[in-house]
């Protein structure tokens, strides 16, 4: 009896010591309106986490103050707290390079684009390539593709390489074309791409895989340059409230740079990366298996492939001709049989497959291939294969996403950027399967949301605004573009939090604020679930937190 009593007393003392230790180690946030995104407990006003960055409890301030009386306390005085936002499709190195290169986004004419290029060129050493991105001929008078001649007068000797806003075309000058891997003139076309020509002469615009003919002549970035570009991108991403990014198309060299940065604690957010097609990263994954850094900030367990091009450059593969370009069915970037072989290899290696598909023909080919390769596994395994963009889908194909247990990884701002011209490309009937978010949800399809930065701005608040309004920042069109496809605020926020986490097999780590999960969250000055829709677009984080520590604070 004495021994039992002694053991009980020791247990009580040990338990009390443990509770005191936990209380000392805890940080307690109070005075908040907390949207947890946990369906079992959606609202709270306090949050506690430990020094390891794990959430201890979510609830009311009195209960948590009583439970953790000695915790370090942070009072946010009525601010709103939401889970850290996750962009389910963004190109981090591309963003860093875009921030360092000439910015052509929003240029309203070729003359404005060239004026911006002249200013940027003045900062470069003689003979260096002039790189830029963001041009969009749909914003210019006449809406025609530009030409090398438009650049040659300003840059007769310096090679110029300018990526289109969608990343699926390039505008180059004559000096750049002279450095191409092979002469661009003639009557031939590269596999998976198109060289724009007039009377057999290359005009200076290259579409989809044709860009590689000039791009591969540009001196590649070394590891130090990549690291700098990543640092520039990371600073921007956390400042807009992103605590995670799914990065499609990472080379093995890029992964090694990121591994080194993770080793030195230089990743302020979580990167869920995807290998860049049938190259060294895929071979490495098949040999070593899925990769996860001990910090929890870097993973690679997926493969990114391309089926077709983009709608803006008329490269998206369609089942019928473009409505505004008869005879054009778009481009298959990857030959279907070759694509099936790579998908089958990834399946054997146990990888998640994610495929860029924008046109209805591109999407159907992906669905057909996934169904063939997965076979019975489509219904029996937790594969979570993805279709990136799923932008234009035949109405009868939407239920197939659910039947195959696929994820539609979609970008709300693509709809609001494309709406001035998308229906001209597709026609009144085909547009019903384009950017069809509610049709996917009603079919039971898992949907993760992102931006496709740097194609679009990385700010997720713009994505939330576009998702719930389907309007531009001027509030046009009234009521929204095809307003029946608008998302509710809950659906939109879920797409950037718990649904994006699920698409990366991270639903037990991030995407919600609940005990045991990582303390990734934002502190906002207003509540995106109640403020006027237009105000969401201008909402800026007061601070961004990853693993319970601030990685960004607003001035």
C-alpha positions as CSV (number, residue, x, y, z in Angstrom):
1,X,0.0,0.0,0.0
2,X,2.8,2.4,0.9
3,X,4.6,1.6,-2.3
4,X,1.5,2.2,-4.4
5,X,0.9,5.5,-2.6
6,X,4.5,6.5,-3.1
7,X,4.3,5.7,-6.8
8,X,1.1,7.7,-7.1
9,X,2.7,10.7,-5.4
10,X,5.7,10.5,-7.7
11,X,3.5,10.4,-10.7
12,X,1.6,13.4,-9.5
13,X,4.9,15.3,-9.0
14,X,6.2,14.2,-12.4
15,X,3.0,15.2,-14.0
16,X,3.0,18.6,-12.4
17,X,6.6,19.1,-13.4
18,X,5.8,18.2,-17.0
19,X,2.8,20.6,-17.0
20,X,5.0,23.4,-15.6
21,X,7.6,22.6,-18.3
22,X,5.0,22.7,-21.0
23,X,3.6,26.0,-19.6
24,X,7.1,27.5,-19.5
25,X,7.7,26.4,-23.1
26,X,4.4,27.6,-24.5
27,X,3.6,30.7,-26.3
28,X,0.0,31.9,-26.1
29,X,-1.8,34.2,-28.6
30,X,-4.9,35.9,-27.4
31,X,-7.2,38.7,-28.4
32,X,-7.8,37.2,-31.8
33,X,-10.6,36.1,-34.1
34,X,-9.2,32.7,-35.2
35,X,-10.5,30.9,-38.3
36,X,-9.0,27.4,-37.7
37,X,-10.3,25.8,-41.0
38,X,-10.9,22.8,-38.8
39,X,-14.5,21.7,-39.5
40,X,-14.7,20.2,-36.0
41,X,-13.8,23.5,-34.3
42,X,-13.9,26.3,-36.8
43,X,-13.7,29.3,-34.5
44,X,-11.5,30.3,-31.5
45,X,-10.0,33.4,-29.9
46,X,-6.7,32.0,-28.6
47,X,-3.9,29.7,-29.8
48,X,-1.0,28.1,-27.9
49,X,2.1,26.4,-29.3
50,X,5.4,25.0,-28.0
51,X,9.0,25.9,-28.7
52,X,9.1,23.3,-31.4
53,X,6.4,25.1,-33.3
54,X,3.6,22.6,-32.7
55,X,0.2,23.7,-31.7
56,X,-0.7,22.7,-28.1
57,X,-4.3,23.9,-28.0
58,X,-6.9,26.1,-29.7
59,X,-9.8,27.5,-27.8
60,X,-10.9,30.4,-25.6
61,X,-8.5,32.7,-24.0
62,X,-9.7,32.1,-20.4
63,X,-9.3,28.3,-20.8
64,X,-5.8,28.5,-22.4
65,X,-4.6,31.2,-19.9
66,X,-5.6,28.8,-17.1
67,X,-4.0,25.9,-18.8
68,X,-0.7,27.8,-19.6
69,X,-0.4,30.4,-16.9
70,X,3.3,31.0,-17.4
71,X,3.3,31.0,-21.2
72,X,4.7,33.9,-23.1
73,X,1.7,35.9,-24.1
74,X,1.0,37.8,-27.4
75,X,-2.1,40.0,-27.5
76,X,-3.1,40.8,-31.1
77,X,-5.9,43.2,-29.9
78,X,-8.8,42.0,-32.1
79,X,-6.8,41.0,-35.2
80,X,-7.8,38.0,-37.3
81,X,-5.7,34.8,-37.4
82,X,-6.0,32.2,-40.2
83,X,-3.8,29.2,-41.2
84,X,-0.8,30.0,-43.3
85,X,-1.8,30.3,-46.9
86,X,-0.4,27.7,-49.4
87,X,0.0,28.4,-53.1
88,X,-0.6,25.0,-54.8
89,X,1.2,26.0,-58.0
90,X,4.0,28.5,-58.1
91,X,7.4,28.7,-59.7
92,X,9.8,30.0,-56.9
93,X,13.0,30.3,-58.9
94,X,11.1,31.8,-61.8
95,X,9.7,34.4,-59.5
96,X,13.1,35.3,-58.2
97,X,14.5,35.6,-61.7
98,X,11.4,37.7,-62.7
99,X,12.1,40.1,-59.9
100,X,15.7,40.4,-61.0
101,X,15.0,40.6,-64.8
102,X,13.1,43.3,-66.7
103,X,9.4,43.5,-65.7
104,X,7.1,43.7,-68.7
105,X,3.9,42.8,-66.8
106,X,1.1,45.3,-67.6
107,X,2.9,47.0,-70.5
108,X,0.1,48.4,-72.7
109,X,2.1,48.5,-75.9
110,X,5.3,47.4,-77.6
111,X,6.7,50.9,-77.1
112,X,6.1,50.8,-73.4
113,X,7.7,47.3,-73.2
114,X,10.8,48.5,-75.1
115,X,11.1,51.6,-72.9
116,X,11.2,49.4,-69.8
117,X,13.8,47.2,-71.5
118,X,16.0,50.2,-72.3
119,X,15.9,51.2,-68.6
120,X,16.8,47.7,-67.4
121,X,19.5,47.2,-70.1
122,X,21.3,50.3,-68.7
123,X,22.0,48.3,-65.5
124,X,23.7,45.3,-67.4
125,X,27.3,44.9,-68.5
126,X,28.0,45.1,-72.2
127,X,27.1,42.0,-74.2
128,X,25.1,40.4,-71.4
129,X,21.8,38.9,-72.4
130,X,18.8,41.1,-71.7
131,X,16.1,39.0,-70.1
132,X,12.6,39.9,-69.2
133,X,9.1,38.5,-68.8
134,X,5.5,39.4,-68.7
135,X,4.6,40.7,-72.1
136,X,1.1,40.0,-73.3
137,X,0.1,40.9,-76.9
138,X,-3.6,40.7,-75.8
139,X,-3.1,44.0,-74.0
140,X,-1.6,45.8,-77.0
141,X,-3.3,47.6,-79.9
142,X,-4.0,45.1,-82.7
143,X,-3.3,42.1,-80.3
144,X,-0.7,40.8,-82.7
145,X,2.4,38.9,-81.8
146,X,5.5,41.2,-81.8
147,X,8.5,40.6,-84.0
148,X,12.3,40.6,-83.7
149,X,12.3,43.8,-85.8
150,X,10.4,45.6,-83.0
151,X,13.4,44.9,-80.8
152,X,16.3,45.2,-83.2
153,X,16.3,49.0,-83.5
154,X,16.8,49.3,-79.8
155,X,19.1,46.3,-79.3
156,X,20.9,45.6,-82.5
157,X,23.8,43.7,-80.9
158,X,22.7,42.7,-77.4
159,X,20.7,39.3,-77.4
160,X,17.2,39.7,-76.0
161,X,15.0,36.9,-74.6
162,X,11.6,37.9,-73.3
163,X,9.2,35.4,-71.8
164,X,5.5,35.8,-72.4
165,X,3.2,36.3,-69.3
166,X,2.1,32.7,-69.4
167,X,5.6,31.2,-69.7
168,X,4.7,29.4,-72.9
169,X,6.2,31.7,-75.5
170,X,9.3,33.9,-76.0
171,X,9.9,37.1,-78.0
172,X,13.5,37.4,-79.1
173,X,15.6,39.7,-81.3
174,X,17.8,38.9,-84.3
175,X,21.0,38.8,-82.1
176,X,19.4,36.1,-80.0
177,X,18.1,34.1,-83.0
178,X,21.7,34.1,-84.3
179,X,22.7,32.2,-81.2
180,X,19.9,29.6,-81.5
181,X,20.9,25.9,-81.3
182,X,19.9,25.6,-85.0
183,X,18.7,28.1,-87.8
184,X,15.1,29.0,-87.1
185,X,14.1,29.8,-90.7
186,X,12.6,27.1,-93.1
187,X,9.5,25.0,-93.2
188,X,10.2,22.7,-90.2
189,X,8.8,22.8,-86.7
190,X,10.3,21.4,-83.4
191,X,8.4,18.7,-81.6
192,X,6.0,20.2,-79.1
193,X,6.5,23.7,-80.2
194,X,6.0,26.3,-83.0
195,X,8.2,28.9,-84.6
196,X,6.2,31.8,-85.8
197,X,7.3,32.5,-89.4
198,X,6.4,34.8,-92.3
199,X,7.4,33.6,-95.8
200,X,9.7,31.0,-94.2
201,X,11.5,33.6,-92.0
202,X,11.3,33.3,-88.2
203,X,9.5,36.4,-86.9
204,X,11.0,36.4,-83.4
205,X,8.2,34.6,-81.5
206,X,8.7,31.0,-80.3
207,X,5.9,29.0,-78.7
208,X,6.1,26.2,-76.2
209,X,9.1,23.9,-76.7
210,X,10.4,26.1,-79.6
211,X,11.6,28.5,-76.9
212,X,14.3,25.9,-75.9
213,X,16.1,26.6,-79.2
214,X,17.1,30.0,-77.9
215,X,16.7,29.6,-74.1
216,X,19.4,26.9,-74.0
217,X,21.9,29.3,-75.6
218,X,21.6,31.6,-72.6
219,X,24.4,31.0,-70.0
220,X,22.8,29.1,-67.1
221,X,22.7,30.4,-63.6
222,X,25.3,29.0,-61.2
223,X,24.4,27.9,-57.7
224,X,25.1,31.2,-56.1
225,X,22.9,33.1,-58.6
226,X,20.1,30.6,-58.0
227,X,20.4,31.0,-54.2
228,X,20.2,34.7,-54.6
229,X,17.1,34.4,-56.8
230,X,15.5,32.1,-54.3
231,X,16.2,34.5,-51.4
232,X,14.6,37.4,-53.4
233,X,11.5,35.2,-54.1
234,X,11.2,34.0,-50.5
235,X,11.2,37.5,-49.1
236,X,8.3,38.4,-51.4
237,X,6.3,35.2,-50.7
238,X,6.3,35.5,-47.0
239,X,5.5,39.2,-47.2
240,X,2.2,38.4,-48.9
241,X,1.2,35.7,-46.4
242,X,2.4,32.5,-48.0
243,X,3.8,29.8,-45.7
244,X,3.9,27.1,-48.3
245,X,4.3,26.6,-52.1
246,X,3.9,23.6,-54.3
247,X,6.7,24.2,-56.9
248,X,6.3,22.3,-60.1
249,X,9.3,21.5,-62.2
250,X,12.5,21.5,-60.1
251,X,15.7,20.2,-61.5
252,X,18.1,18.0,-59.5
253,X,20.6,20.9,-59.4
254,X,17.8,23.3,-58.1
255,X,17.0,20.7,-55.4
256,X,20.6,20.6,-54.3
257,X,20.6,24.4,-53.9
258,X,17.5,24.2,-51.9
259,X,18.9,21.4,-49.7
260,X,21.9,23.5,-48.9
261,X,19.6,26.4,-48.0
262,X,17.5,24.2,-45.8
263,X,20.6,22.9,-44.1
264,X,21.5,26.5,-43.2
265,X,18.0,27.4,-42.1
266,X,17.4,29.7,-45.1
267,X,13.9,28.4,-46.1
268,X,11.4,30.7,-44.4
269,X,8.4,28.7,-45.8
270,X,7.6,25.1,-46.9
271,X,8.4,24.0,-50.4
272,X,6.7,20.9,-51.8
273,X,8.7,20.5,-55.0
274,X,8.1,18.3,-58.1
275,X,10.7,16.9,-60.4
276,X,11.1,18.5,-63.8
277,X,9.9,15.7,-66.2
278,X,12.0,12.8,-67.4
279,X,15.4,14.2,-66.3
280,X,17.9,13.7,-63.5
281,X,15.5,14.5,-60.6
282,X,13.1,11.7,-61.7
283,X,16.0,9.2,-61.9
284,X,17.2,10.3,-58.4
285,X,13.7,9.9,-56.9
286,X,13.3,6.4,-58.5
287,X,16.7,5.4,-57.0
288,X,16.4,7.0,-53.5
289,X,12.6,7.4,-53.0
290,X,10.6,10.4,-51.8
291,X,12.7,13.1,-50.2
292,X,11.9,15.1,-47.1
293,X,14.3,17.5,-45.3
294,X,14.4,17.0,-41.5
295,X,13.3,20.7,-41.0
296,X,9.9,20.0,-42.6
297,X,10.6,22.9,-45.0
298,X,11.5,20.9,-48.2
299,X,10.1,17.9,-49.9
300,X,10.1,16.2,-53.3
301,X,7.9,13.2,-53.9
302,X,6.1,14.2,-57.1
303,X,6.8,14.5,-60.9
304,X,5.6,17.4,-63.0
305,X,4.9,16.8,-66.7
306,X,3.5,18.9,-69.6
307,X,0.7,17.8,-72.0
308,X,0.0,21.0,-73.9
309,X,0.6,24.7,-74.1
310,X,-1.3,27.8,-72.9
311,X,-4.5,29.4,-74.1
312,X,-3.1,32.9,-74.4
313,X,-0.6,31.9,-77.0
314,X,-3.1,29.5,-78.6
315,X,-0.9,26.5,-77.6
316,X,-3.5,24.8,-75.4
317,X,-4.6,21.6,-77.1
318,X,-8.3,21.7,-78.1
319,X,-10.7,19.0,-79.4
320,X,-11.9,21.4,-82.0
321,X,-10.3,24.4,-83.7
322,X,-9.8,27.7,-81.9
323,X,-12.9,29.8,-82.5
324,X,-10.7,32.8,-83.4
325,X,-8.0,30.8,-85.3
326,X,-9.6,28.2,-87.6
327,X,-7.3,25.3,-88.4
328,X,-5.4,25.6,-85.1
329,X,-5.9,22.8,-82.5
330,X,-3.0,23.9,-80.3
331,X,0.1,22.1,-79.4
332,X,0.9,18.8,-77.6
333,X,4.1,19.6,-75.8
334,X,4.7,15.9,-75.0
335,X,4.0,13.1,-77.5
336,X,1.2,11.0,-76.0
337,X,3.0,7.6,-76.1
338,X,6.1,9.1,-74.6
339,X,4.0,10.7,-72.0
340,X,2.3,7.4,-71.1
341,X,5.8,5.8,-70.7
342,X,6.9,8.5,-68.3
343,X,3.7,8.3,-66.2
344,X,4.0,4.5,-66.0
345,X,7.6,4.9,-64.8
346,X,6.6,7.4,-62.1
347,X,3.8,5.0,-61.0
348,X,6.3,2.2,-60.6
349,X,8.5,4.5,-58.5
350,X,5.6,5.3,-56.2
351,X,5.5,9.0,-57.1
352,X,2.7,11.5,-57.3
353,X,2.2,12.6,-60.9
354,X,1.1,16.2,-61.7
355,X,0.5,17.2,-65.3
356,X,0.0,20.6,-66.9
357,X,-3.1,20.5,-69.0
358,X,-5.0,23.5,-70.2
359,X,-7.1,22.6,-73.3
360,X,-9.9,20.1,-73.4
361,X,-7.9,17.8,-75.6
362,X,-4.9,18.1,-73.3
363,X,-7.0,17.3,-70.3
364,X,-8.7,14.3,-72.0
365,X,-5.4,12.8,-72.9
366,X,-4.2,13.2,-69.3
367,X,-7.4,11.6,-68.0
368,X,-7.1,8.7,-70.5
369,X,-3.4,8.1,-69.6
370,X,-4.0,8.3,-65.9
371,X,-6.9,5.8,-66.2
372,X,-4.8,3.4,-68.3
373,X,-1.7,3.5,-66.0
374,X,-3.5,3.5,-62.7
375,X,-5.9,0.8,-63.6
376,X,-7.4,-0.7,-60.4
377,X,-5.1,1.4,-58.4
378,X,-7.2,4.5,-59.2
379,X,-9.8,3.2,-56.8
380,X,-7.7,1.4,-54.2
381,X,-4.6,3.6,-53.6
382,X,-4.0,7.0,-52.1
383,X,-2.2,8.3,-55.1
384,X,-3.6,11.9,-55.2
385,X,-2.4,12.4,-58.8
386,X,-3.0,16.0,-60.0
387,X,-3.9,17.9,-63.1
388,X,-2.3,21.4,-63.0
389,X,-4.6,24.1,-64.3
390,X,-7.5,21.8,-65.6
391,X,-8.5,25.1,-67.3
392,X,-10.7,24.0,-70.2
393,X,-12.4,20.7,-69.7
394,X,-15.2,19.0,-71.7
395,X,-18.2,18.9,-69.4
396,X,-18.5,15.2,-69.7
397,X,-14.9,14.8,-68.5
398,X,-15.3,16.7,-65.2
399,X,-16.8,13.7,-63.4
400,X,-13.8,11.6,-64.5
401,X,-11.6,13.6,-62.2
402,X,-13.6,12.3,-59.2
403,X,-13.8,8.8,-60.5
404,X,-10.0,8.6,-60.8
405,X,-9.5,10.3,-57.4
406,X,-7.6,13.2,-58.9
407,X,-6.8,16.7,-57.7
408,X,-7.6,19.7,-59.9
409,X,-4.9,22.3,-59.1
410,X,-6.5,25.5,-60.3
411,X,-5.6,29.2,-60.3
412,X,-8.5,31.7,-59.7
413,X,-6.6,34.8,-61.1
414,X,-6.2,32.9,-64.4
415,X,-9.9,33.3,-64.9
416,X,-10.0,37.0,-64.2
417,X,-6.9,37.6,-66.3
418,X,-8.2,35.6,-69.3
419,X,-11.8,36.6,-69.3
420,X,-11.4,39.6,-71.7
421,X,-10.5,37.1,-74.5
422,X,-11.1,33.5,-73.4
423,X,-14.5,33.2,-74.9
424,X,-13.2,34.5,-78.2
425,X,-10.7,31.6,-78.2
426,X,-13.3,29.0,-77.1
427,X,-16.8,30.0,-78.2
428,X,-20.0,30.3,-76.1
429,X,-20.5,26.5,-75.6
430,X,-16.9,25.4,-74.8
431,X,-16.4,28.2,-72.3
432,X,-18.9,26.5,-69.9
433,X,-16.2,23.9,-69.1
434,X,-13.5,26.6,-68.6
435,X,-12.5,27.8,-65.1
436,X,-15.5,25.8,-63.9
437,X,-14.8,25.7,-60.2
438,X,-18.2,24.9,-58.9
439,X,-18.8,22.2,-61.5
440,X,-15.7,20.5,-60.2
441,X,-16.8,20.8,-56.6
442,X,-20.3,19.6,-57.3
443,X,-18.7,16.6,-59.1
444,X,-16.8,15.7,-55.9
445,X,-13.4,16.7,-57.2
446,X,-10.6,17.7,-54.8
447,X,-9.5,21.2,-55.7
448,X,-6.4,23.0,-54.6
449,X,-5.8,26.7,-55.4
450,X,-2.7,28.7,-56.4
451,X,-1.6,31.5,-58.6
452,X,1.0,30.1,-61.1
453,X,3.3,32.9,-60.1
454,X,5.2,34.6,-61.8
455,X,2.5,34.2,-64.5
456,X,0.2,35.9,-62.0
457,X,1.1,37.9,-58.9
458,X,1.9,35.6,-55.9
459,X,-0.4,37.5,-53.6
460,X,-3.0,35.0,-52.4
461,X,-5.4,37.7,-51.4
462,X,-5.8,38.4,-55.1
463,X,-6.6,34.8,-55.6
464,X,-9.2,34.8,-52.8
465,X,-10.8,37.9,-54.3
466,X,-10.9,36.5,-57.8
467,X,-12.3,33.2,-56.5
468,X,-15.3,34.7,-54.7
469,X,-16.1,37.5,-57.2
470,X,-14.8,36.5,-60.6
471,X,-14.2,40.2,-61.2
472,X,-11.2,42.3,-61.9
473,X,-10.0,44.9,-59.5
474,X,-12.3,47.5,-61.0
475,X,-15.3,45.3,-60.1
476,X,-15.9,44.3,-63.7
477,X,-18.0,42.6,-65.0
478,X,-20.9,43.5,-62.6
479,X,-21.9,40.4,-60.7
480,X,-18.9,38.5,-61.9
481,X,-17.9,36.6,-65.0
482,X,-20.1,33.4,-65.2
483,X,-21.0,34.1,-61.6
484,X,-22.5,30.6,-61.0
485,X,-18.9,29.4,-60.8
486,X,-17.9,31.7,-58.0
487,X,-16.6,30.1,-54.8
488,X,-17.9,30.9,-51.3
489,X,-15.4,32.5,-48.9
490,X,-15.1,29.2,-47.1
491,X,-14.4,27.2,-50.3
492,X,-11.8,29.8,-51.4
493,X,-10.0,29.9,-48.1
494,X,-10.0,26.1,-47.9
495,X,-8.5,25.9,-51.4
496,X,-5.5,27.9,-50.1
497,X,-5.2,26.1,-46.8
498,X,-6.5,22.6,-45.9
499,X,-7.2,21.5,-49.5
500,X,-3.8,22.6,-50.7
501,X,-2.2,20.8,-47.8
502,X,-4.1,17.6,-48.7
503,X,-2.8,17.9,-52.3
504,X,0.7,17.6,-50.9
505,X,0.0,14.8,-48.4
506,X,0.5,17.3,-45.6
507,X,-3.0,17.4,-44.1
508,X,-1.8,16.2,-40.7
509,X,0.9,19.0,-40.6
510,X,-0.5,22.2,-42.0
511,X,-3.6,23.8,-43.5
512,X,-5.6,23.9,-40.2
513,X,-5.0,25.3,-36.8
514,X,-5.5,22.4,-34.4
515,X,-3.6,20.6,-31.7
516,X,-0.6,18.6,-32.9
517,X,-0.2,20.5,-36.2
518,X,2.4,23.0,-37.1
519,X,1.9,26.6,-36.0
520,X,1.9,28.2,-39.4
521,X,-0.5,31.2,-39.5
522,X,-1.1,34.8,-40.5
523,X,-2.1,37.7,-38.4
524,X,-4.4,40.0,-40.4
525,X,-5.7,43.5,-39.6
526,X,-9.2,42.6,-40.8
527,X,-11.4,39.5,-41.3
528,X,-11.4,38.1,-44.9
529,X,-14.6,36.2,-44.1
530,X,-16.6,39.3,-43.3
531,X,-15.0,42.4,-45.0
532,X,-16.2,43.7,-48.4
533,X,-15.0,41.5,-51.2
534,X,-12.9,44.3,-52.8
535,X,-11.2,44.9,-49.5
536,X,-9.8,41.3,-49.5
537,X,-7.6,42.1,-52.5
538,X,-5.9,44.9,-50.5
539,X,-5.5,42.9,-47.3
540,X,-1.9,42.7,-46.1
541,X,-0.5,40.5,-43.4
542,X,0.6,42.1,-40.2
543,X,2.9,39.1,-39.8
544,X,3.5,35.7,-41.2
545,X,4.5,32.8,-38.8
546,X,6.0,29.4,-39.6
547,X,6.7,26.8,-36.9
548,X,5.5,29.3,-34.4
549,X,8.1,32.0,-35.3
550,X,7.6,35.2,-37.3
551,X,9.2,35.0,-40.8
552,X,7.7,38.4,-41.8
553,X,6.5,41.4,-39.9
554,X,5.0,44.5,-41.6
555,X,6.6,47.8,-40.8
